[in-house]
Amino acid sequence: MPDKYTYPGTEILINIPGILDQHQLDLAEQDLAGIVMAQLREYPIAGVFDFPHLQAIHRRLMGRLYSWAGEIRTTDTQAMGTGVAHCRPEFIEAFAGEVFAGIAADNFLLHLDHHEFAARLAHHWGELTSLHPFRDGNTRSQSAFLDQLATAAGWEIHWSKLDLDAVKEARVIAISRSAEPLCQLLSPAITARHRRNQE
């Protein structure tokens, strides 16, 4: 079935600059995301950690490349190379309500000790991974969202300390089995924010 998000006969996403080479598009995404992620750490997008907040972050991150940035995808996707399906498009809005209600029910991860925070962060990242609401750029937007959530809760995620390939695999495991492997990966990279100047 044709993918309306890609140029005919290719797997290259239709993009605003009109880039027709996958490698060049990947580089453009990386460069843009790096700049915007740094900006978001300094100037976070205002929001209440709900679905519109995540959509606003995705729009900021991907809006210069894709006209559909921030919009719910209308095609099926799966975790690359795993066969694990993400939420079907017609259920995304309802499932998003459950996912973000869960974050709110956890009091936005406030007042937790280190282990509890890492465990709940891993759980919610697994849920967000399953939701996968956008056609592309989900990992980056979720990372920015969770980074902002962690900061608001008094924690810092040191992304440079994470093995991103291992995190990707653990996120898939969190969808299908358990968030514990993801928790174990995240835990050493999380510190209380008041310790930042002591490291």
ROTORTOR-23189 format. One record per residue (C-alpha): residue number from 1; residue in one letter; z, x, y. Coordinates in steps of 0.2 Angstrom, whole numbers, plus 5000, padded with zeros to 4 digits. Last residue first. Example, Ala and Ser with C-alpha at 12.3 -4.5 7.8 and 13.67 -1.06 7.14 Angstrom:
! ROTORTOR-23189
KOLLO    k  r     Z     X     Y
KOLLO    2  S  5036  5068  4995
KOLLO    1  A  5039  5062  4978
END
This chain:
! ROTORTOR-23189
KOLLO    k  r     Z     X     Y
KOLLO  199  E  5196  5150  5084
KOLLO  198  Q  5210  5146  5095
KOLLO  197  N  5200  5137  5109
KOLLO  196  R  5194  5124  5096
KOLLO  195  R  5211  5121  5089
KOLLO  194  H  5214  5106  5100
KOLLO  193  R  5198  5098  5092
KOLLO  192  A  5206  5097  5075
KOLLO  191  T  5194  5105  5063
KOLLO  190  I  5180  5100  5051
KOLLO  189  A  5169  5112  5042
KOLLO  188  P  5180  5115  5027
KOLLO  187  S  5181  5096  5024
KOLLO  186  L  5162  5092  5025
KOLLO  185  L  5157  5099  5008
KOLLO  184  Q  5172  5092  4999
KOLLO  183  C  5169  5075  5007
KOLLO  182  L  5151  5075  5002
KOLLO  181  P  5156  5078  4984
KOLLO  180  E  5169  5064  4985
KOLLO  179  A  5157  5051  4992
KOLLO  178  S  5154  5044  4974
KOLLO  177  R  5140  5037  4963
KOLLO  176  S  5124  5030  4970
KOLLO  175  I  5124  5032  4989
KOLLO  174  A  5137  5046  4989
KOLLO  173  I  5126  5055  4977
KOLLO  172  V  5112  5054  4989
KOLLO  171  R  5123  5061  5003
KOLLO  170  A  5129  5075  4992
KOLLO  169  E  5111  5081  4990
KOLLO  168  K  5108  5081  5008
KOLLO  167  V  5125  5090  5011
KOLLO  166  A  5119  5103  4998
KOLLO  165  D  5103  5106  5007
KOLLO  164  L  5112  5107  5024
KOLLO  163  D  5124  5120  5018
KOLLO  162  L  5137  5117  5032
KOLLO  161  K  5146  5130  5043
KOLLO  160  S  5133  5128  5057
KOLLO  159  W  5138  5110  5058
KOLLO  158  H  5156  5113  5064
KOLLO  157  I  5162  5095  5065
KOLLO  156  E  5176  5093  5078
KOLLO  155  W  5190  5081  5077
KOLLO  154  G  5200  5071  5090
KOLLO  153  A  5194  5053  5085
KOLLO  152  A  5182  5052  5099
KOLLO  151  T  5175  5069  5094
KOLLO  150  A  5172  5063  5076
KOLLO  149  L  5163  5048  5082
KOLLO  148  Q  5152  5058  5093
KOLLO  147  D  5148  5070  5079
KOLLO  146  L  5145  5055  5067
KOLLO  145  F  5132  5048  5079
KOLLO  144  A  5123  5064  5082
KOLLO  143  S  5123  5067  5063
KOLLO  142  Q  5117  5049  5060
KOLLO  141  S  5103  5052  5072
KOLLO  140  R  5097  5068  5064
KOLLO  139  T  5098  5062  5047
KOLLO  138  N  5089  5046  5051
KOLLO  137  G  5074  5054  5060
KOLLO  136  D  5061  5044  5051
KOLLO  135  R  5056  5026  5047
KOLLO  134  F  5073  5020  5054
KOLLO  133  P  5087  5010  5046
KOLLO  132  H  5092  5022  5032
KOLLO  131  L  5106  5010  5026
KOLLO  130  S  5110  5020  5011
KOLLO  129  T  5112  5035  5021
KOLLO  128  L  5123  5025  5033
KOLLO  127  E  5134  5020  5019
KOLLO  126  G  5135  5038  5012
KOLLO  125  W  5140  5044  5030
KOLLO  124  H  5153  5030  5030
KOLLO  123  H  5161  5037  5014
KOLLO  122  A  5160  5055  5020
KOLLO  121  L  5168  5051  5036
KOLLO  120  R  5182  5042  5027
KOLLO  119  A  5185  5057  5016
KOLLO  118  A  5185  5070  5029
KOLLO  117  F  5197  5059  5040
KOLLO  116  E  5209  5056  5026
KOLLO  115  H  5209  5075  5022
KOLLO  114  H  5212  5080  5040
KOLLO  113  D  5225  5067  5044
KOLLO  112  L  5220  5051  5051
KOLLO  111  H  5225  5043  5068
KOLLO  110  L  5208  5037  5073
KOLLO  109  L  5194  5035  5060
KOLLO  108  F  5185  5022  5071
KOLLO  107  N  5199  5010  5067
KOLLO  106  D  5194  5010  5049
KOLLO  105  A  5190  4992  5051
KOLLO  104  A  5178  4997  5065
KOLLO  103  I  5169  5009  5053
KOLLO  102  G  5168  4995  5040
KOLLO  101  A  5161  4983  5053
KOLLO  100  F  5148  4996  5056
KOLLO   99  V  5142  4996  5038
KOLLO   98  E  5144  4977  5035
KOLLO   97  G  5133  4973  5051
KOLLO   96  A  5121  4986  5046
KOLLO   95  F  5119  4977  5029
KOLLO   94  A  5114  4961  5038
KOLLO   93  E  5101  4970  5049
KOLLO   92  I  5094  4981  5035
KOLLO   91  F  5092  4967  5023
KOLLO   90  E  5073  4963  5026
KOLLO   89  P  5069  4981  5027
KOLLO   88  R  5076  4985  5009
KOLLO   87  C  5091  4997  5010
KOLLO   86  H  5087  5014  5003
KOLLO   85  A  5080  5018  4986
KOLLO   84  V  5085  5032  4975
KOLLO   83  G  5069  5039  4967
KOLLO   82  T  5076  5056  4970
KOLLO   81  G  5062  5066  4978
KOLLO   80  M  5065  5060  4995
KOLLO   79  A  5078  5047  4997
KOLLO   78  Q  5068  5031  4997
KOLLO   77  T  5059  5021  5009
KOLLO   76  D  5053  5003  5010
KOLLO   75  T  5043  4997  5026
KOLLO   74  T  5048  4987  5041
KOLLO   73  R  5059  5000  5050
KOLLO   72  I  5072  4994  5062
KOLLO   71  E  5068  5000  5079
KOLLO   70  G  5077  5015  5088
KOLLO   69  A  5061  5025  5090
KOLLO   68  W  5046  5014  5086
KOLLO   67  S  5035  5023  5100
KOLLO   66  Y  5037  5039  5091
KOLLO   65  L  5037  5057  5098
KOLLO   64  R  5046  5056  5115
KOLLO   63  G  5058  5042  5108
KOLLO   62  M  5064  5052  5094
KOLLO   61  L  5081  5059  5099
KOLLO   60  R  5085  5046  5113
KOLLO   59  R  5079  5031  5103
KOLLO   58  H  5089  5037  5088
KOLLO   57  I  5105  5038  5099
KOLLO   56  A  5101  5021  5106
KOLLO   55  Q  5099  5014  5089
KOLLO   54  L  5115  5021  5083
KOLLO   53  H  5124  5013  5098
KOLLO   52  P  5115  4996  5094
KOLLO   51  F  5122  4998  5076
KOLLO   50  D  5140  5000  5082
KOLLO   49  F  5150  5015  5087
KOLLO   48  V  5156  5007  5104
KOLLO   47  G  5143  5015  5115
KOLLO   46  A  5140  5027  5129
KOLLO   45  I  5127  5041  5124
KOLLO   44  P  5136  5058  5124
KOLLO   43  Y  5133  5070  5138
KOLLO   42  E  5137  5088  5133
KOLLO   41  R  5135  5085  5114
KOLLO   40  L  5121  5073  5117
KOLLO   39  Q  5112  5087  5127
KOLLO   38  A  5113  5099  5112
KOLLO   37  M  5106  5086  5101
KOLLO   36  V  5092  5083  5113
KOLLO   35  I  5086  5101  5113
KOLLO   34  G  5088  5104  5095
KOLLO   33  A  5079  5087  5091
KOLLO   32  L  5064  5091  5102
KOLLO   31  D  5062  5108  5094
KOLLO   30  Q  5064  5102  5077
KOLLO   29  E  5053  5087  5079
KOLLO   28  A  5039  5097  5087
KOLLO   27  L  5040  5110  5073
KOLLO   26  D  5038  5096  5060
KOLLO   25  L  5023  5089  5070
KOLLO   24  Q  5015  5106  5070
KOLLO   23  H  5018  5107  5051
KOLLO   22  Q  5011  5090  5048
KOLLO   21  D  4995  5093  5058
KOLLO   20  L  4988  5078  5067
KOLLO   19  I  4998  5078  5083
KOLLO   18  G  4994  5063  5094
KOLLO   17  P  5007  5067  5107
KOLLO   16  I  5014  5049  5105
KOLLO   15  N  5015  5050  5086
KOLLO   14  I  5008  5041  5071
KOLLO   13  L  5017  5049  5056
KOLLO   12  I  5007  5061  5045
KOLLO   11  E  5006  5055  5027
KOLLO   10  T  4987  5054  5028
KOLLO    9  G  4973  5043  5023
KOLLO    8  P  4975  5032  5039
KOLLO    7  Y  4988  5040  5051
KOLLO    6  T  5005  5035  5047
KOLLO    5  Y  5018  5021  5052
KOLLO    4  K  5007  5007  5045
KOLLO    3  D  5009  5014  5028
KOLLO    2  P  4995  5007  5017
KOLLO    1  M  5000  5000  5000
END
